[in-house]
């Protein structure tokens, strides 16, 4: 389960037995594989561990660049396509082809759980992407950095990098303790309010 936040500093201790331990930003972290339970894995760095009602959760952020494929709805709002959505089966291969044509050999795009991930340095594309990025900004602030756009069935889709930090939450995999299992939507409804409060978000 993923959530987005601008800041993960200043974690708090909740009442009762619930507690959170923030990871020091100076700590040399090893990537932790988060899985959706079907064998698909996304690697994250841990930001914190929390215990809520006796269950331990790891909160992490994606090691590489979290990416979305989005389209504009009738209200001119950008709508991200969920990784599991059927339409992703159609647009993801087109995004891969477009990425190779626009930036040959520079990036690798992966269909990972919770979010797409892009391997490569986005910082080197500021000059090329300035004009395109402005198209994705609203009048007040940018919410995502545009990498490229493409057409599919008379609709324009864009591959964008969300500017808010994406956090993933998982529980320890009892069969593989070094791995985390992403929480379900139902679990998220139960624990995310407490986790957000603990993180000061």
TARA-V164975 format. One record per run of one state. SS is the DSSP state (~ for helix, > for strand, _ for the rest). FROM is the first residue (numbers start at 1). LEN is the number of residues. If there is no record, write none. Layout:
ss={SS/SS}
from={FROM/FROM}
len={LEN/LEN}
//
This chain:
ss={_/>/_/>/_/>/_/>/_/>/_/>/_/>/_/~/_/>/_/>/_/~/_/>/_/>/_/>/_/>/_/~/_}
from={1/2/6/19/23/32/36/41/53/55/63/65/73/78/81/86/103/108/111/116/120/122/137/144/153/155/163/165/174/176/183/185/200}
len={1/4/13/4/9/4/5/12/2/8/2/8/5/3/5/17/5/3/5/4/2/15/7/9/2/8/2/9/2/7/2/15/2}
//
